[in-house]
Amino acid sequence: MSLFASRAGALPRVPRLSQRRASVVSVLDVGSSKVTCLIARLKPRAHGEVLPTRTHLVEVIGVGHHRSRGIKSGVVVDLAAAETSIRACVDAAERMAGLTVESLVVSISAGRLKSSRGHAELTIAGNETSQSDLKRVLNNASRAQIETGRLPLHSIPFDLSLDGEGGLEDPVGMTGETLGAELHVLSAEETPLRNLEMAVNRAQLVVEAFVASPYASGLATLVEDEAQMGSACIDMGAGTTTISIFNNGRFAYADAVALGGQHITMDLARGLSIRTEQAERLKVMHGNAMTELLEDGETITVAPLGCDGVDEPMSVSRSLIARIIRPRVEETLEAIRDRLAASGLGHVIGKRVVLTGGASQLAGLPDVCRDILQRNVRLGRPVGIAGLSASNKGPAFATAAGLLIYPQVALHEFVPESSPIDFAFDEATRIGRVGSWLRRSF
């Protein structure tokens, strides 16, 4: 049965990890070019070694990846083909780990990801802040306007305050007049989520939770100081480029543009009249985003598309390849720059940007990114994950690695609840204001 149907529209949530014994977690990163499955054993860290996003030691025991079929820009466009890719990928990871997977934490980059802020205040009239007060104000803040046809993926407390003094970690037990809460709510369109879940279900698997790809990429590549001081993570995939912003150690914003490495490949294929497979190889082996670094005299021999089925070699200068690549790279990074500006968190990021994802490995891309974004840029790889081979430690596996970290931070998310008692004390309504007054007075 679909988890959407069984939970009346609510998304599944990752269960809390045990702090006493090891747990086995399976994750699935569904991308436009490849599908990756990782199976890992998460062992609780010693008390003195616990970090904000690393409560467990992660050891990968199974890896599987397969060419993605039926997926375009993160959206399922062919259920049967997507199911086949997922099956093959998970089977490979199961054989390596020597166990059977039943449920997975799944990444999602489609659905027009949208960040919104919910804010609420609750009068506590000089009393001590209770756990129920905190829960109520967060519940009110979670009621940020979400459009019809969208579902909240993540609801993360971004700031808690008492009488306007923000930055509180835990206000329970503190006294004040007004308790405030600000919540980051990331939502996605429901239809792409349903179709992706359907593809997973058809492979005889269950979605344990959906995690936004930009969130996972940031968890995997940002070090603790970067997440605390404020940084942006740009994940350039095959069909989609995503942005995530972290501040004070918390996930604060996400967005995505439907441009990625596959668009560069298609530009090369069209511009040189060659097969897409050849264009991909040309991009990886000889592509460069820095046109000024290439000499016109350097040439590459490629086989063009033959109208009669016979391909005859032709010579292409490396500078021509770069001139085809550069405009698409600029278009993508300019779109990212505009999204960062629109986020209103440019001051939070400062000069710190981490670039990751498979398409980020294009030669010269970090330099172009520095020029366009006017920020310091470093190439990000998954950190703190044991058991990955050298070929699986690159930027292309950042999202998959981040999915293994997510269960360690999922407990910090707020899960909105609706009950009669909440309505009775909801100060946004007349009945709630009366209920709150009665509660404080008696």
C-alpha positions in Angstrom: 0.0 0.0 0.0 1.2 3.5 -0.8 2.4 5.4 2.3 0.6 8.5 0.9 -2.7 6.7 1.0 -2.0 4.9 4.3 -1.1 8.2 6.1 -3.7 10.4 4.4 -1.2 12.6 2.6 1.5 12.7 5.4 5.0 11.8 4.3 6.8 8.9 6.0 9.4 9.8 8.6 12.7 8.2 9.6 12.5 6.4 13.0 14.8 7.6 15.7 18.2 5.9 15.7 19.1 3.8 18.7 21.8 5.3 20.9 22.8 1.9 22.3 23.1 -0.5 19.4 24.1 -0.4 15.7 21.5 0.1 13.0 21.5 -0.8 9.3 20.3 2.0 7.0 19.7 1.7 3.3 19.4 4.8 1.0 18.6 5.4 -2.6 19.7 8.4 -4.6 17.6 8.6 -7.8 19.4 10.9 -10.3 19.0 11.7 -13.9 22.2 9.9 -15.0 22.6 7.2 -12.3 20.8 5.5 -9.5 22.8 4.8 -6.4 22.0 2.5 -3.4 24.2 2.5 -0.3 23.7 0.1 2.7 25.5 1.1 5.8 25.9 0.2 9.4 25.5 3.1 11.8 27.2 2.6 15.2 26.6 5.1 18.1 29.6 7.3 18.8 31.1 7.4 22.3 29.5 10.3 24.3 32.6 12.5 24.0 32.8 12.1 20.2 29.2 13.1 19.3 29.0 16.0 16.8 25.8 18.0 15.9 25.3 16.0 12.7 27.4 13.0 13.5 25.9 11.0 16.4 26.9 7.7 14.7 29.9 6.2 12.9 28.9 5.3 9.4 30.4 2.3 7.6 29.2 1.4 4.1 28.8 -2.3 3.6 27.0 -2.4 0.3 27.2 -0.2 -2.8 25.2 -0.4 -6.0 24.8 2.0 -8.9 23.2 1.7 -12.3 22.5 3.9 -15.2 19.3 5.8 -14.7 16.5 5.1 -17.0 13.0 6.7 -17.0 14.2 9.7 -15.0 14.5 13.2 -16.4 15.6 16.1 -14.2 14.7 14.1 -11.2 11.1 13.3 -12.5 9.9 9.8 -13.3 8.9 9.8 -16.9 8.8 6.0 -17.5 7.7 3.9 -14.5 8.8 0.6 -16.0 12.3 1.9 -16.9 12.7 3.6 -13.5 11.7 0.4 -11.7 14.3 -1.6 -13.7 17.1 0.8 -12.8 16.1 0.8 -9.1 15.9 -3.0 -9.0 19.3 -3.5 -10.6 20.9 -0.9 -8.3 19.5 -2.3 -5.1 20.3 -5.9 -6.1 24.0 -5.0 -6.5 24.1 -3.3 -3.1 22.3 -6.3 -1.5 24.7 -8.8 -3.0 27.7 -6.8 -1.7 26.2 -6.4 1.8 24.9 -9.9 2.0 21.4 -8.9 3.2 18.0 -8.0 1.8 16.7 -4.4 1.7 13.0 -3.8 2.5 12.8 0.0 2.9 15.0 2.9 1.9 15.6 6.6 2.5 15.1 8.2 -0.9 16.4 11.5 -2.3 14.1 13.9 -4.2 15.2 16.8 -6.4 12.1 17.2 -8.4 8.8 18.8 -7.4 9.8 22.4 -7.7 11.4 22.6 -4.2 10.3 25.7 -2.4 11.4 27.2 1.0 9.1 29.2 3.1 9.4 30.7 6.6 6.8 30.2 9.3 6.8 32.5 12.3 4.6 32.4 15.4 4.6 34.0 18.9 3.0 32.7 22.1 2.3 34.7 25.2 3.6 33.0 28.4 3.1 36.0 30.7 6.3 35.6 32.7 5.8 31.9 33.4 8.4 29.3 32.8 8.4 28.0 29.2 7.2 24.4 29.2 7.7 21.7 26.6 4.0 22.0 25.6 4.5 25.8 25.1 7.4 25.1 22.8 5.4 22.4 20.9 2.5 24.8 20.5 4.4 27.7 19.1 6.3 25.4 16.7 3.0 23.9 15.6 1.6 27.4 14.9 4.8 28.4 13.0 4.5 25.2 10.9 1.2 26.5 9.5 3.1 28.5 6.8 1.0 28.8 3.7 1.6 25.8 1.5 0.0 25.8 -1.9 -2.5 23.1 -2.8 -0.9 20.1 -4.3 2.3 20.5 -2.3 3.6 18.6 0.7 6.1 19.7 3.4 9.3 17.6 3.1 11.2 19.2 6.0 10.1 21.4 8.9 13.2 22.6 10.8 13.3 25.1 13.7 15.5 28.0 12.5 15.3 30.3 15.4 13.7 30.4 18.9 13.4 33.6 20.9 12.1 34.9 24.2 11.0 38.5 24.3 12.7 39.1 21.0 16.1 37.7 22.1 16.8 35.0 19.5 19.4 32.3 19.0 18.1 30.1 21.9 18.9 26.4 21.7 16.3 25.2 24.2 14.1 27.8 25.9 12.3 25.2 28.1 12.5 26.3 31.8 13.3 29.9 30.9 11.0 32.8 31.8 9.6 35.6 29.7 6.6 37.2 28.3 6.6 36.1 24.7 8.0 32.9 23.2 8.8 33.1 19.4 9.6 30.5 16.8 10.8 30.6 13.2 10.5 27.5 11.2 12.1 26.6 7.8 9.5 24.6 5.8 10.7 23.0 2.5 7.8 21.7 0.4 7.6 19.9 -2.9 4.8 19.1 -5.4 3.0 15.9 -4.5 2.7 14.3 -8.0 6.5 13.8 -8.5 6.7 12.3 -5.0 3.9 9.9 -5.7 5.4 8.8 -9.0 8.8 8.2 -7.5 7.3 6.3 -4.6 5.3 4.2 -7.1 8.5 3.3 -9.0 10.1 2.2 -5.7 7.0 0.2 -4.7 7.0 -1.6 -8.0 10.5 -2.8 -7.2 9.0 -4.4 -4.1 10.5 -1.8 -1.8 9.1 0.8 0.7 10.0 4.4 1.0 11.1 5.0 4.6 11.4 8.7 4.1 11.9 11.3 1.4 14.9 13.7 1.8 15.5 16.7 -0.4 18.7 16.3 -2.4 20.2 19.7 -1.6 19.7 19.0 2.1 21.5 15.7 1.8 24.4 17.1 -0.2 25.0 19.9 2.3 25.0 17.3 5.2 27.7 15.3 3.4 30.0 18.0 2.2 29.9 21.0 4.7 32.2 20.7 7.7 30.8 21.8 11.1 32.4 25.3 11.0 30.9 26.0 7.6 27.4 24.9 8.6 27.7 27.0 11.8 29.0 30.2 10.2 26.8 30.0 7.2 27.5 28.5 3.8 25.9 27.5 0.6 26.2 24.1 -1.1 25.7 23.9 -4.9 25.1 20.4 -6.2 25.4 20.2 -10.0 23.8 17.0 -11.1 23.0 15.6 -14.6 19.6 17.1 -14.9 19.2 19.5 -12.0 21.4 21.9 -10.0 20.3 22.4 -6.4 21.2 25.0 -3.7 21.1 24.6 0.0 22.0 27.2 2.6 23.0 26.3 6.2 23.4 28.7 9.1 23.9 28.2 12.8 24.3 24.5 12.0 20.7 24.4 10.6 19.3 23.9 7.1 17.9 27.3 6.3 17.0 27.4 2.5 16.8 25.3 -0.6 16.1 25.8 -4.3 16.7 24.1 -7.6 17.1 24.9 -11.3 16.4 22.4 -14.1 19.9 22.7 -15.6 22.8 20.3 -15.3 25.5 18.3 -16.9 23.2 16.6 -19.4 22.4 20.0 -20.9 26.1 20.6 -21.6 26.3 17.1 -23.1 23.4 17.8 -25.4 24.9 21.2 -26.4 28.1 19.4 -27.5 26.1 16.7 -29.3 24.1 19.2 -31.3 27.0 21.7 -31.9 29.4 19.0 -33.2 26.7 16.7 -34.7 27.9 13.7 -32.7 26.3 11.0 -30.6 25.3 11.8 -27.0 27.6 9.0 -25.8 30.5 10.6 -27.6 29.6 14.0 -26.4 29.6 12.8 -22.8 33.0 11.2 -23.2 34.3 14.4 -24.9 33.0 16.5 -22.0 34.6 14.3 -19.4 37.9 13.8 -21.1 38.5 17.1 -22.9 35.9 19.5 -21.7 36.9 22.8 -20.0 34.8 25.8 -18.9 37.8 28.2 -19.1 38.0 29.2 -22.8 41.0 31.4 -22.2 43.2 28.5 -21.1 42.9 26.6 -24.4 44.8 27.0 -27.6 43.2 26.9 -31.0 45.9 24.5 -32.3 45.0 21.6 -30.0 42.6 19.3 -31.7 40.6 16.2 -30.8 39.5 13.5 -33.3 35.8 12.6 -33.0 33.4 10.5 -35.1 30.4 12.5 -36.4 26.9 11.3 -37.0 26.9 9.7 -40.5 23.6 10.0 -42.4 24.3 6.7 -44.1 25.5 5.0 -40.9 29.2 5.4 -41.7 31.1 7.6 -39.3 34.2 9.4 -40.7 36.6 11.0 -38.2 36.8 14.7 -38.0 39.1 17.1 -36.0 37.7 19.5 -33.4 39.7 22.1 -31.6 39.6 22.0 -27.8 38.8 25.7 -27.8 35.6 25.1 -29.9 34.6 22.5 -27.3 35.1 25.0 -24.5 33.2 27.7 -26.4 30.2 25.4 -26.7 30.4 24.4 -23.0 31.0 27.9 -21.5 27.6 29.5 -22.3 25.6 26.7 -20.7 27.9 26.8 -17.6 27.4 30.6 -17.4 23.6 30.2 -17.8 23.5 27.7 -14.9 25.7 29.6 -12.5 23.9 32.9 -13.3 20.6 31.2 -12.5 22.1 30.0 -9.2 23.4 33.5 -8.4 19.9 34.9 -8.9 18.4 32.3 -6.7 21.0 33.0 -4.0 20.2 36.7 -4.2 16.4 36.0 -4.1 16.9 33.9 -0.9 17.6 36.9 1.2 20.4 35.0 2.9 23.3 36.3 0.9 24.7 38.0 4.0 24.5 34.7 5.8 26.6 32.8 3.2 29.4 35.4 3.1 32.1 34.2 0.9 31.7 30.5 1.6 30.4 28.2 -1.2 30.9 24.5 -1.6 30.5 23.0 -5.1 29.7 19.3 -5.5 27.8 16.8 -7.7 28.9 14.9 -10.7 28.8 17.8 -13.1 31.0 19.9 -10.8 34.0 17.8 -11.9 34.2 19.6 -15.2 37.6 21.2 -15.6 37.7 24.9 -14.9 34.2 25.0 -13.4 35.3 26.1 -9.9 37.1 29.1 -11.4 34.1 30.1 -13.5 31.9 29.7 -10.4 34.2 32.1 -8.4 34.0 34.7 -11.2 30.2 34.6 -11.5 29.3 34.2 -7.8 32.1 36.4 -6.6 32.7 34.1 -3.7 35.3 31.6 -2.5 34.5 28.2 -3.9 35.9 24.8 -3.0 35.0 21.4 -4.4 33.1 19.3 -1.9 33.4 15.5 -1.4 31.6 13.3 1.2 33.3 13.4 4.5 33.1 11.1 7.5 31.9 8.1 5.7 33.9 4.8 6.0 33.8 1.9 3.6 33.6 3.9 0.4 36.0 3.0 -2.4 38.1 5.7 -4.0 35.7 5.8 -7.0 32.7 6.3 -4.7 34.2 9.2 -2.6 33.8 11.8 -5.3 31.4 14.7 -5.6 29.0 12.6 -7.6 28.2 10.5 -4.5 27.6 13.5 -2.2 23.8 13.2 -2.1 23.9 9.4 -1.5 26.4 9.9 1.4 24.2 12.7 2.9 21.2 10.3 3.0 23.2 8.2 5.4 23.8 11.2 7.6 20.2 12.3 7.5 18.8 9.8 10.1 21.2 11.3 12.6 19.7 14.7 12.3 16.1 13.8 11.5 15.1 14.0 15.2 15.7 17.8 15.0 12.8 18.2 12.6 9.5 19.3 13.9 6.5 17.1 12.9 3.3 19.2 13.0 0.4 17.7 14.9 -3.2 18.7 14.9 -5.5 18.0 17.9 -8.4 19.6 19.7 -6.2 20.7 22.5 -4.0 22.6 20.0 -7.0 24.4 18.6 -8.2 25.3 22.1 -5.0 27.2 22.9 -4.3 28.6 19.4 -3.9 32.3 19.9 -4.7 32.9 16.2 -8.3 32.2 17.0 -10.8 33.8 19.4 -11.5 30.5 21.2 -7.8 29.9 21.4 -7.1 33.3 23.0 -9.8 32.6 25.6 -8.3 29.2 26.2 -4.8 30.6 26.6 -6.0 33.2 29.1 -7.9 30.6 31.2 -4.8 28.4 31.2 -2.5 31.2 32.4 -5.0 32.5 35.0 -6.0 29.2 36.7 
